[in-house]
Amino acid sequence: MNALDLVSSKYNLDPIPYELIVFKGQQLVNLEGQVAVVTGGATGIGRAIALKLADKGAAVMIADINEESAEQTAAEVKEISGESALFVTDVTDLEACDGLADATMAHLGPVDILVNNAGIAGSSGWESRSHSTEEDWKQTYQVNVIGMSNVTAAIRS
């Protein structure tokens, strides 16, 4: 089963016509031998990206704060591409990001592709409030901006 089939079946989507994926009998993108890291890769858009990278042949490191979902996605990636790993990561913690870079190198090799996908829309409980608090804005900035910087710096070093 490929990534497209997994996502299509889970969300009851119509399959994408094969001719949009293949051009003149060849895969448009071949990522075999490439190593990708996807932050926020356990669920949602990050999961879909990880599955698509695997479908194109990449080995994928799933980096997420949610260990249970990361384990599930990493298992799906491994089923598709044969190579995956996971690392529980809080992108706001620079030491955790350094650990992610080290774990990726140890388990999959040097990083070729980095997808800084981890992100939030507010601190815990924001959905139930009528307005955003200062804490919402600070936490959102920490994850969405500082987190991206932390992961990029760790992977580059």
C-alpha positions as CSV (number, residue, x, y, z in Angstrom):
1,M,0.0,0.0,0.0
2,N,1.4,3.4,-0.9
3,A,1.1,6.7,1.0
4,L,-1.6,8.0,-1.3
5,D,-3.8,4.9,-0.7
6,L,-3.3,5.2,3.1
7,V,-4.3,8.9,3.2
8,S,-7.1,8.4,0.6
9,S,-8.7,5.5,2.5
10,K,-8.4,7.2,6.0
11,Y,-10.1,10.5,4.8
12,N,-12.4,8.9,2.2
13,L,-10.8,10.9,-0.6
14,D,-11.2,10.1,-4.3
15,P,-7.9,8.7,-5.6
16,I,-5.7,11.0,-7.6
17,P,-5.7,9.8,-11.2
18,Y,-2.5,7.8,-11.9
19,E,-1.6,10.0,-14.9
20,L,-1.2,13.0,-12.5
21,I,1.4,11.0,-10.5
22,V,3.3,9.4,-13.4
23,F,4.7,11.3,-16.4
24,K,5.5,9.2,-19.5
25,G,5.8,6.1,-17.4
26,Q,8.3,7.5,-14.9
27,Q,8.0,8.7,-11.4
28,L,8.4,12.5,-11.3
29,V,10.4,12.4,-8.0
30,N,12.7,9.7,-6.8
31,L,14.0,10.2,-3.3
32,E,15.6,6.8,-2.9
33,G,18.7,7.1,-0.7
34,Q,17.6,10.4,0.7
35,V,17.0,11.1,4.4
36,A,14.2,13.4,5.5
37,V,13.3,14.8,8.9
38,V,9.7,15.9,9.4
39,T,8.9,17.9,12.5
40,G,5.3,17.6,13.6
41,G,5.4,14.5,11.5
42,A,3.1,12.3,13.6
43,T,-0.3,13.7,12.6
44,G,-2.1,16.0,10.2
45,I,-0.1,17.6,7.4
46,G,3.2,16.4,8.8
47,R,2.0,12.8,8.6
48,A,0.8,13.3,5.1
49,I,4.2,14.8,4.1
50,A,6.1,11.9,5.8
51,L,4.0,9.3,4.0
52,K,4.5,11.0,0.6
53,L,8.3,11.3,1.2
54,A,8.3,7.6,2.0
55,D,6.2,6.8,-1.1
56,K,8.9,8.5,-3.1
57,G,11.6,6.4,-1.5
58,A,13.0,8.5,1.3
59,A,14.0,7.3,4.7
60,V,12.0,9.5,7.2
61,M,12.7,10.6,10.7
62,I,9.4,11.4,12.4
63,A,10.0,14.2,15.0
64,D,7.1,15.0,17.2
65,I,6.1,15.7,20.8
66,N,3.4,13.0,20.6
67,E,5.2,9.7,21.0
68,E,2.2,7.4,20.4
69,S,1.2,9.0,17.1
70,A,4.9,9.2,16.1
71,E,5.3,5.5,16.6
72,Q,2.2,4.8,14.4
73,T,3.4,7.1,11.6
74,A,6.9,5.7,11.7
75,A,5.6,2.2,11.4
76,E,3.5,3.3,8.3
77,V,6.5,5.0,6.8
78,K,8.6,1.9,7.4
79,E,5.9,-0.2,5.6
80,I,6.1,2.1,2.6
81,S,9.8,2.9,2.2
82,G,11.5,0.3,4.5
83,E,13.3,2.9,6.5
84,S,12.1,5.2,9.3
85,A,12.8,6.3,12.8
86,L,11.2,8.5,15.4
87,F,12.5,10.9,18.0
88,V,10.2,12.6,20.6
89,T,11.1,16.2,20.2
90,D,10.0,19.5,21.7
91,V,11.2,21.9,19.0
92,T,11.4,24.8,21.6
93,D,14.2,22.9,23.4
94,L,17.5,23.4,21.6
95,E,19.1,20.3,23.4
96,A,16.2,18.1,22.2
97,C,16.8,19.4,18.7
98,D,20.5,18.5,18.9
99,G,19.4,15.1,20.1
100,L,17.1,14.8,17.0
101,A,20.0,15.7,14.7
102,D,22.3,13.1,16.4
103,A,19.6,10.4,16.4
104,T,18.9,11.0,12.7
105,M,22.5,10.6,11.8
106,A,22.9,7.5,13.9
107,H,19.7,5.7,12.6
108,L,19.3,7.0,9.1
109,G,22.4,9.0,8.0
110,P,23.0,12.6,7.1
111,V,19.9,14.7,6.4
112,D,19.0,15.7,2.8
113,I,15.5,17.1,3.4
114,L,14.2,19.0,6.4
115,V,10.5,19.8,6.7
116,N,9.9,22.3,9.5
117,N,6.2,21.4,9.9
118,A,5.7,21.6,13.7
119,G,3.4,24.3,14.6
120,I,0.5,25.4,16.9
121,A,-2.2,28.0,16.9
122,G,-2.1,28.9,20.6
123,S,-1.3,27.5,24.0
124,S,-3.3,24.6,25.6
125,G,-7.0,25.4,26.0
126,W,-7.0,28.4,23.5
127,E,-10.0,26.9,21.6
128,S,-12.3,27.3,24.6
129,R,-11.5,31.0,25.2
130,S,-13.1,33.9,23.5
131,H,-9.8,35.7,23.0
132,S,-6.1,35.0,22.7
133,T,-3.9,35.6,25.7
134,E,-0.3,36.8,25.9
135,E,0.7,33.2,26.8
136,D,-1.0,32.0,23.5
137,W,1.1,34.4,21.5
138,K,4.3,33.6,23.3
139,Q,3.8,29.8,23.0
140,T,2.9,30.1,19.3
141,Y,6.0,32.2,18.6
142,Q,8.2,29.7,20.5
143,V,7.0,26.7,18.5
144,N,6.4,28.2,15.1
145,V,9.4,30.5,14.9
146,I,12.0,29.6,17.5
147,G,11.3,25.9,17.0
148,M,12.0,26.2,13.3
149,S,15.2,28.0,14.0
150,N,16.3,25.4,16.6
151,V,15.7,22.4,14.3
152,T,17.4,24.1,11.4
153,A,20.5,25.0,13.4
154,A,20.7,21.5,14.9
155,I,20.5,19.8,11.5
156,R,23.0,22.2,9.9
157,S,25.7,21.6,12.6
